[in-house]
Amino acid sequence: MANDASAVSDARPSAVSNGALADPFSPPADSSLWRKNFLLGAATASYQIEGAVNEDGRLPSIWDTFSAKPGKVLAGDTGAVACDHYHRWEADIELLASLGLEGYRLSIAWPRVMDAAGLPNRKGLDFYKRLLNRLKEKGITTSVTLYHWDLPQHLEDRGGWLNRDTAYRFADYADLMSRELAGTVDAWATLNEPWCSAYLGYGNGHHAPGLADGRFATQAMHHLLLAHGLAIPVLRANDPASQKGIVANIGRGTANSDSAADQRAAHLFEVQHNAWILDPLLKGAYPQDLFELWPGTEPLVLDGDMQTISAPLDFLGINYYFRTNVASDGAHGFRDVPLEGVERTQMGWEVHPDGLRDLLIGFNRTYRNLPPIYITENGMASDDKVIDGHVDDAQRISFLKRHLAAVDQAIKAGVDIRGYFLWSLMDNFEWAFGYERRFGVVHVDYSTQKRTVKRSAELVAKFLKERKAQA
């Protein structure tokens, strides 16, 4: 990824034209985002965009299975075609490059690159080699996530993330990919959002594989984090020039009142959403408050596991979307108390950029070994329409501007943040919400696969061009 932004003198414009001051997106002249080595890119995920689920030896994933079950995904949508990126990747990279985006975060589809015996699938590997080589030719920084939720179904059939063996199979997968793709990847992330994989997949059943048991969630999380820890030394050995890290989604929890019970509820919300992942990674232990919230769910931890999980990181990816307001549930937990009169996205999520700033500053205080941070996902869903060939996504423009300002505020408060990836490059399969929710800065017509650049993407491109032009 990009070099240390804090180590380079400011590369902001010495003067800003009236046009730039009036621009609805460009940051103010004193923003850290004007630094040329602050990486600004976009992100996608394999199952959400690739399609071609039955081509060139790809095996079924848990999301193929889950989305095929009636009632699991809105409108019965699946990722079978998605954005057809598997066939349209060259045009999509040209689009990415035309916007001036400096980085691209993608994920590898595990079922596309290995067979059930763990042997390489050359056609699948070749797809990613072509993709990454083209990105490097374009001068685009490459960030590769090994696991963005599409576990091979044959591993789920053997217990999935409830089976400790899956962690070792993941290490084998990381070994293959880092040997095959060494030199084309600037940054490796082991996992994307283990909270979602563990809690939504095994705790409440809203995501694949659709299991719902509190003890399942904590055990799945332990095996996910163990998989991460086992993979880090493999990645270091095979591709030493690249950076290695993990991506966590974080959530801001605020109390509905000043009462001690509600304040405790907000604390417990952030424990289960943030500390559940970050404490084992950065402190080598699970937060004990988690088991006050979820009593009797302690995972089986073997000797040496926590040392493996807490291997040093080169970076931490942070995904942030919204704030949750909570109150005490009268027992040992919390309940959501949605606020009225606040701005929300198409997902129903509250727009709250201050939450991102506050969490980043808080983590910097809490974790003395906090690695450099990249905002690996931030964005919003809106019901975008193409009108006369254009998409005017005004709410997204405002959203991005305010969240980038929050990132700048965190940097100025001392947090080492080195880049920001828009979620997402293009509209795509939004998991259990299918194709209804549009997160892209590029519109996709799913009937024709036509891409239309939204106004938000145009303004990001304009800012990047302005920044590049500065002496």
C-alpha positions as CSV (number, residue, x, y, z in Angstrom):
1,M,0.0,0.0,0.0
2,A,1.0,3.6,0.2
3,N,4.0,4.9,2.2
4,D,3.6,6.5,5.6
5,A,1.6,9.6,5.1
6,S,2.7,11.1,8.4
7,A,6.4,10.9,7.4
8,V,6.0,13.1,4.3
9,S,5.7,16.9,4.2
10,D,2.4,18.3,3.3
11,A,1.7,18.3,-0.5
12,R,-1.4,20.5,-0.3
13,P,-2.1,23.3,-2.7
14,S,-0.5,26.6,-1.7
15,A,-3.6,28.4,-2.9
16,V,-7.0,27.1,-3.7
17,S,-9.0,28.6,-6.5
18,N,-12.5,29.8,-6.0
19,G,-13.7,26.9,-8.1
20,A,-12.1,24.4,-5.8
21,L,-13.6,26.2,-2.7
22,A,-17.0,25.8,-4.2
23,D,-16.4,22.2,-5.2
24,P,-18.9,19.9,-3.4
25,F,-16.3,17.2,-2.8
26,S,-12.7,18.4,-2.7
27,P,-11.3,18.7,0.9
28,P,-10.3,22.0,2.3
29,A,-6.7,23.2,1.7
30,D,-5.5,22.1,5.2
31,S,-6.8,18.5,4.8
32,S,-4.3,15.7,5.2
33,L,-6.0,14.1,2.1
34,W,-4.0,16.4,-0.1
35,R,-0.9,14.4,0.7
36,K,0.0,12.6,-2.4
37,N,0.9,9.4,-0.6
38,F,-2.5,9.2,1.1
39,L,-3.9,6.3,-1.0
40,L,-7.4,6.7,-2.4
41,G,-8.9,3.7,-4.1
42,A,-12.0,1.6,-4.4
43,A,-13.0,-1.9,-3.3
44,T,-15.0,-4.9,-4.5
45,A,-15.4,-8.6,-3.5
46,S,-15.3,-11.7,-5.6
47,Y,-18.8,-13.2,-5.0
48,Q,-20.4,-9.8,-5.3
49,I,-19.1,-9.0,-8.8
50,E,-17.6,-11.9,-10.6
51,G,-20.4,-14.2,-11.6
52,A,-19.3,-17.2,-13.7
53,V,-20.0,-19.5,-10.7
54,N,-19.9,-22.7,-12.8
55,E,-17.0,-21.8,-15.1
56,D,-13.4,-22.9,-15.4
57,G,-13.5,-25.3,-12.5
58,R,-14.9,-23.1,-9.9
59,L,-16.5,-25.1,-7.0
60,P,-19.7,-24.1,-5.1
61,S,-19.3,-21.7,-2.2
62,I,-21.5,-21.3,0.9
63,W,-23.1,-18.3,-0.8
64,D,-24.1,-20.3,-3.8
65,T,-25.8,-22.7,-1.5
66,F,-27.3,-20.1,0.8
67,S,-28.7,-17.8,-1.9
68,A,-30.3,-20.7,-3.6
69,K,-32.5,-21.3,-0.6
70,P,-35.9,-19.7,-0.8
71,G,-36.3,-16.7,1.5
72,K,-32.6,-16.2,2.3
73,V,-31.9,-13.4,-0.2
74,L,-34.2,-10.5,-1.2
75,A,-36.1,-11.3,-4.5
76,G,-34.4,-14.7,-4.7
77,D,-31.2,-13.0,-6.1
78,T,-27.9,-14.9,-6.3
79,G,-24.4,-14.1,-7.4
80,A,-24.5,-16.4,-10.4
81,V,-24.0,-13.6,-12.8
82,A,-23.6,-10.5,-10.5
83,C,-21.6,-7.8,-12.5
84,D,-20.1,-10.5,-14.9
85,H,-16.7,-9.2,-13.9
86,Y,-15.1,-12.5,-14.7
87,H,-15.7,-11.8,-18.3
88,R,-15.6,-8.0,-18.2
89,W,-12.6,-7.5,-16.0
90,E,-10.5,-5.7,-18.7
91,A,-13.1,-3.0,-19.2
92,D,-13.6,-2.7,-15.5
93,I,-9.9,-2.1,-14.9
94,E,-9.9,0.5,-17.7
95,L,-12.9,2.2,-15.9
96,L,-11.0,2.1,-12.6
97,A,-7.9,3.6,-14.2
98,S,-9.9,6.3,-16.1
99,L,-11.2,7.6,-12.7
100,G,-7.6,8.1,-11.5
101,L,-8.2,5.8,-8.5
102,E,-4.8,4.8,-7.1
103,G,-5.6,1.6,-5.4
104,Y,-7.9,-1.4,-5.9
105,R,-8.9,-3.8,-3.2
106,L,-10.3,-7.1,-4.5
107,S,-10.8,-10.5,-3.1
108,I,-9.9,-13.9,-4.3
109,A,-12.7,-16.6,-4.6
110,W,-11.2,-19.5,-2.7
111,P,-13.5,-22.0,-4.6
112,R,-12.1,-20.7,-7.9
113,V,-8.5,-21.4,-7.3
114,M,-8.4,-24.8,-5.5
115,D,-10.1,-28.1,-6.0
116,A,-11.6,-30.2,-3.2
117,A,-8.3,-32.0,-2.7
118,G,-6.5,-28.7,-2.2
119,L,-4.8,-28.8,-5.6
120,P,-4.5,-25.6,-7.7
121,N,-7.1,-24.8,-10.3
122,R,-4.9,-23.2,-13.0
123,K,-7.7,-21.5,-14.9
124,G,-8.9,-19.8,-11.8
125,L,-5.4,-18.8,-10.8
126,D,-4.7,-17.4,-14.3
127,F,-7.7,-15.2,-14.0
128,Y,-6.3,-13.4,-11.0
129,K,-2.8,-13.3,-12.5
130,R,-4.1,-11.5,-15.5
131,L,-6.1,-9.2,-13.4
132,L,-3.3,-8.3,-11.0
133,N,-0.7,-7.9,-13.8
134,R,-3.0,-5.5,-15.6
135,L,-3.5,-3.5,-12.5
136,K,0.3,-3.3,-12.0
137,E,0.7,-2.2,-15.6
138,K,-1.7,0.6,-14.9
139,G,0.3,1.7,-11.8
140,I,-2.6,0.8,-9.4
141,T,-1.7,-0.3,-5.9
142,T,-3.1,-3.8,-5.4
143,S,-4.7,-4.9,-2.1
144,V,-5.9,-8.6,-2.1
145,T,-8.3,-10.0,0.5
146,L,-8.0,-13.8,0.7
147,Y,-11.4,-14.4,2.3
148,H,-14.5,-12.3,1.7
149,W,-17.0,-14.8,2.9
150,D,-17.2,-17.3,0.0
151,L,-16.0,-20.4,1.8
152,P,-15.9,-23.5,-0.4
153,Q,-19.1,-25.5,0.2
154,H,-17.1,-28.8,0.6
155,L,-15.4,-27.3,3.7
156,E,-18.7,-26.2,5.1
157,D,-19.9,-29.7,4.7
158,R,-17.1,-30.8,7.1
159,G,-18.2,-28.2,9.7
160,G,-17.0,-24.9,8.1
161,W,-15.6,-22.4,10.6
162,L,-16.9,-24.6,13.4
163,N,-14.2,-27.1,12.4
164,R,-10.7,-26.2,13.6
165,D,-9.3,-28.0,10.5
166,T,-10.7,-25.2,8.3
167,A,-8.1,-22.8,9.8
168,Y,-5.3,-25.1,8.5
169,R,-7.0,-25.4,5.1
170,F,-7.0,-21.6,5.0
171,A,-3.3,-21.6,5.7
172,D,-2.8,-24.0,2.8
173,Y,-4.9,-21.7,0.6
174,A,-2.8,-18.6,1.7
175,D,0.3,-20.6,0.9
176,L,-0.8,-21.3,-2.6
177,M,-2.0,-17.8,-3.4
178,S,1.1,-16.1,-2.0
179,R,3.4,-18.4,-4.0
180,E,1.5,-18.0,-7.2
181,L,0.8,-14.2,-6.9
182,A,4.0,-13.0,-5.2
183,G,5.2,-9.8,-6.7
184,T,1.8,-8.6,-8.0
185,V,0.2,-7.9,-4.6
186,D,1.1,-4.8,-2.5
187,A,-0.9,-5.8,0.5
188,W,-2.5,-9.0,1.6
189,A,-5.5,-9.0,4.0
190,T,-6.3,-12.5,5.4
191,L,-10.0,-12.0,6.3
192,N,-12.7,-9.5,5.6
193,E,-14.9,-8.7,8.5
194,P,-14.7,-11.8,10.6
195,W,-17.5,-10.3,12.8
196,C,-19.9,-10.8,9.9
197,S,-18.6,-14.3,9.1
198,A,-18.9,-15.4,12.7
199,Y,-22.0,-13.5,14.0
200,L,-24.1,-13.2,10.9
201,G,-23.1,-16.6,9.5
202,Y,-23.2,-18.7,12.7
203,G,-24.8,-16.5,15.4
204,N,-28.0,-15.2,13.9
205,G,-28.2,-17.0,10.5
206,H,-28.7,-13.9,8.4
207,H,-25.7,-14.8,6.2
208,A,-24.3,-18.0,4.8
209,P,-24.2,-20.7,6.1
210,G,-27.3,-19.6,8.0
211,L,-26.6,-21.2,11.4
212,A,-27.9,-19.5,14.6
213,D,-26.3,-20.3,17.9
214,G,-24.3,-18.0,20.2
215,R,-21.7,-20.6,21.0
216,F,-21.3,-21.3,17.3
217,A,-20.5,-17.6,16.7
218,T,-17.7,-17.4,19.2
219,Q,-16.2,-20.7,18.1
220,A,-16.3,-19.7,14.5
221,M,-14.7,-16.4,15.3
222,H,-11.9,-18.2,17.1
223,H,-11.2,-20.5,14.1
224,L,-11.4,-17.5,11.8
225,L,-8.8,-15.6,13.8
226,L,-6.7,-18.7,14.1
227,A,-6.8,-19.0,10.3
228,H,-5.6,-15.4,10.1
229,G,-2.7,-16.1,12.5
230,L,-1.6,-19.2,10.8
231,A,-1.6,-17.5,7.4
232,I,0.5,-14.4,8.4
233,P,3.9,-16.2,8.6
234,V,3.1,-18.1,5.4
235,L,2.4,-14.8,3.6
236,R,5.6,-13.3,5.1
237,A,7.7,-16.2,3.9
238,N,6.3,-16.4,0.4
239,D,5.9,-12.7,-0.4
240,P,8.2,-10.7,1.9
241,A,7.9,-7.4,0.0
242,S,4.2,-7.1,0.5
243,Q,2.3,-5.8,3.6
244,K,0.2,-8.2,5.6
245,G,-2.9,-7.4,7.7
246,I,-6.6,-8.1,8.3
247,V,-9.8,-6.1,7.7
248,A,-12.3,-5.6,10.6
249,N,-15.7,-3.9,10.4
250,I,-16.2,-1.6,13.4
251,G,-19.4,-0.2,14.9
252,R,-20.0,2.9,17.0
253,G,-22.4,2.3,19.9
254,T,-23.9,5.3,21.8
255,A,-26.1,5.3,24.9
256,N,-29.7,6.3,24.7
257,S,-29.4,8.2,28.0
258,D,-26.8,9.1,30.7
259,S,-28.0,6.3,33.0
260,A,-25.3,3.9,34.1
261,A,-27.3,1.0,32.6
262,D,-27.5,2.6,29.2
263,Q,-23.8,3.6,29.3
264,R,-22.9,0.0,30.1
265,A,-25.1,-1.2,27.2
266,A,-23.2,1.0,24.8
267,H,-19.9,-0.3,26.1
268,L,-21.1,-3.9,25.6
269,F,-22.2,-3.1,22.1
270,E,-18.7,-2.0,21.2
271,V,-17.2,-4.9,23.0
272,Q,-19.0,-7.4,20.8
273,H,-18.6,-5.4,17.7
274,N,-15.0,-4.2,18.0
275,A,-13.0,-5.6,21.0
276,W,-14.2,-9.2,20.2
277,I,-11.9,-9.0,17.1
278,L,-9.3,-6.3,18.0
279,D,-8.4,-7.5,21.5
280,P,-7.3,-11.0,20.4
281,L,-5.4,-9.5,17.5
282,L,-3.7,-6.7,19.4
283,K,-3.8,-7.9,23.1
284,G,-3.7,-11.6,22.7
285,A,-6.9,-12.2,24.7
286,Y,-10.7,-12.1,24.3
287,P,-12.5,-9.4,26.2
288,Q,-14.1,-10.9,29.3
289,D,-17.0,-8.5,29.1
290,L,-18.0,-10.4,25.9
291,F,-19.0,-13.4,28.1
292,E,-21.0,-11.2,30.4
293,L,-23.0,-10.2,27.4
294,W,-23.1,-13.8,26.0
295,P,-22.6,-16.1,29.0
296,G,-21.6,-19.7,28.4
297,T,-20.2,-19.0,24.9
298,E,-16.5,-19.2,25.6
299,P,-14.7,-20.8,22.7
300,L,-12.4,-23.8,23.0
301,V,-8.9,-22.2,22.9
302,L,-5.8,-24.5,22.8
303,D,-2.4,-23.6,24.1
304,G,-0.5,-21.3,21.8
305,D,-3.7,-20.1,19.9
306,M,-3.6,-16.6,21.2
307,Q,0.0,-16.2,20.4
308,T,-0.7,-17.3,16.9
309,I,-3.6,-15.0,16.5
310,S,-1.8,-11.9,17.8
311,A,1.1,-12.1,15.3
312,P,2.3,-8.5,14.5
313,L,0.5,-6.8,11.6
314,D,1.8,-4.4,9.0
315,F,-1.6,-2.7,8.7
316,L,-5.2,-2.9,10.0
317,G,-8.1,-2.5,7.6
318,I,-11.1,-0.7,9.0
319,N,-14.6,-0.9,7.5
320,Y,-17.1,1.6,8.9
321,Y,-20.7,2.4,7.9
322,F,-23.0,3.6,10.7
323,R,-23.8,4.2,14.4
324,T,-26.2,2.2,16.6
325,N,-28.0,3.9,19.5
326,V,-28.6,1.4,22.3
327,A,-30.2,1.1,25.8
328,S,-30.0,-1.5,28.4
329,D,-32.2,-4.5,27.9
330,G,-32.8,-4.8,31.6
331,A,-30.6,-7.8,31.9
332,H,-27.0,-8.2,30.8
333,G,-27.2,-6.8,27.3
334,F,-28.5,-4.1,25.1
335,R,-31.3,-3.3,22.7
336,D,-31.3,-1.0,19.7
337,V,-33.2,2.3,20.1
338,P,-33.3,3.9,16.7
339,L,-33.1,7.7,16.8
340,E,-35.8,9.7,15.0
341,G,-35.0,12.6,12.7
342,V,-31.6,11.5,11.6
343,E,-30.2,11.0,8.1
344,R,-30.3,7.3,6.9
345,T,-29.2,5.5,3.8
346,Q,-31.1,3.0,1.7
347,M,-30.0,0.3,4.1
348,G,-31.7,2.2,7.0
349,W,-28.3,2.8,8.5
350,E,-27.7,6.2,10.3
351,V,-25.2,8.5,8.7
352,H,-22.8,9.3,11.5
353,P,-19.3,10.3,10.4
354,D,-18.3,11.4,13.9
355,G,-18.5,7.7,14.9
356,L,-15.6,6.8,12.5
357,R,-13.4,9.6,13.9
358,D,-14.3,8.7,17.6
359,L,-13.6,5.0,17.1
360,L,-10.3,5.6,15.4
361,I,-9.1,8.0,18.1
362,G,-10.3,5.6,20.7
363,F,-8.4,2.6,19.2
364,N,-5.3,4.7,19.1
365,R,-5.6,5.2,22.9
366,T,-6.6,1.7,23.7
367,Y,-4.1,-0.3,21.6
368,R,-0.5,0.8,22.1
369,N,0.6,-1.5,19.2
370,L,-2.1,-0.3,16.8
371,P,-0.7,-0.7,13.3
372,P,-1.1,1.8,10.5
373,I,-4.7,1.9,9.3
374,Y,-6.4,1.9,6.0
375,I,-10.1,2.6,5.7
376,T,-10.7,-0.4,3.5
377,E,-14.5,0.2,3.2
378,N,-16.7,3.2,3.6
379,G,-19.7,4.1,1.6
380,M,-23.5,4.0,1.4
381,A,-26.4,2.5,-0.5
382,S,-28.9,4.6,-2.4
383,D,-31.6,3.9,-4.9
384,D,-29.7,5.4,-7.8
385,K,-31.3,5.8,-11.2
386,V,-29.8,6.7,-14.6
387,I,-31.5,9.8,-15.9
388,D,-30.5,11.1,-19.4
389,G,-27.3,9.1,-19.1
390,H,-26.3,10.5,-15.7
391,V,-26.6,9.4,-12.1
392,D,-26.7,12.3,-9.6
393,D,-26.0,10.6,-6.2
394,A,-26.0,13.8,-4.1
395,Q,-26.4,12.0,-0.8
396,R,-23.4,9.8,-1.5
397,I,-21.3,12.8,-2.4
398,S,-22.2,14.4,1.0
399,F,-21.6,11.1,2.8
400,L,-18.1,10.7,1.3
401,K,-17.1,14.3,1.9
402,R,-18.1,14.1,5.6
403,H,-16.5,10.7,6.2
404,L,-13.3,11.8,4.6
405,A,-13.3,14.9,6.8
406,A,-13.7,12.5,9.8
407,V,-10.6,10.6,8.6
408,D,-8.7,13.9,8.4
409,Q,-9.8,14.8,11.9
410,A,-8.5,11.4,13.2
411,I,-5.2,11.9,11.4
412,K,-4.8,15.3,13.0
413,A,-5.5,13.7,16.4
414,G,-2.5,11.4,15.9
415,V,-4.0,8.3,14.2
416,D,-1.7,6.8,11.5
417,I,-4.2,6.4,8.6
418,R,-2.6,5.9,5.2
419,G,-5.5,5.4,2.8
420,Y,-9.2,5.1,2.0
421,F,-11.1,2.7,-0.2
422,L,-14.5,3.6,-1.5
423,W,-17.1,0.9,-1.1
424,S,-17.8,0.1,-3.8
425,L,-16.3,0.6,-7.2
426,M,-19.6,-0.6,-8.7
427,D,-23.1,-1.6,-7.7
428,N,-23.2,-5.4,-7.0
429,F,-24.8,-8.3,-5.2
430,E,-25.4,-7.0,-1.7
431,W,-25.5,-10.3,0.1
432,A,-28.9,-10.9,1.7
433,F,-30.3,-7.7,0.1
434,G,-29.5,-9.0,-3.4
435,Y,-29.4,-6.3,-6.1
436,E,-31.8,-3.8,-4.6
437,R,-29.2,-1.9,-2.6
438,R,-26.7,0.1,-4.6
439,F,-23.3,0.9,-3.0
440,G,-21.3,1.7,-6.1
441,V,-19.8,4.9,-7.4
442,V,-20.4,3.3,-10.8
443,H,-24.0,2.3,-11.7
444,V,-24.6,-1.2,-13.1
445,D,-27.6,-2.0,-15.2
446,Y,-27.9,-5.7,-14.3
447,S,-30.0,-6.5,-17.4
448,T,-27.4,-5.1,-19.9
449,Q,-24.3,-4.9,-17.6
450,K,-23.8,-1.4,-18.8
451,R,-21.7,0.7,-16.4
452,T,-22.5,4.4,-15.8
453,V,-20.1,6.6,-13.8
454,K,-22.0,8.4,-11.0
455,R,-21.5,12.0,-10.1
456,S,-19.7,10.9,-6.9
457,A,-17.0,9.0,-9.0
458,E,-16.6,12.1,-11.2
459,L,-15.9,14.3,-8.2
460,V,-13.5,11.8,-6.7
461,A,-11.7,11.7,-10.1
462,K,-11.6,15.5,-10.2
463,F,-10.0,15.7,-6.8
464,L,-7.4,13.1,-7.6
465,K,-6.5,15.0,-10.8
466,E,-6.2,18.2,-8.8
467,R,-4.0,16.6,-6.3
468,K,-1.8,15.0,-8.9
469,A,-1.4,18.4,-10.6
470,Q,0.0,20.0,-7.4
471,A,3.7,20.6,-7.3
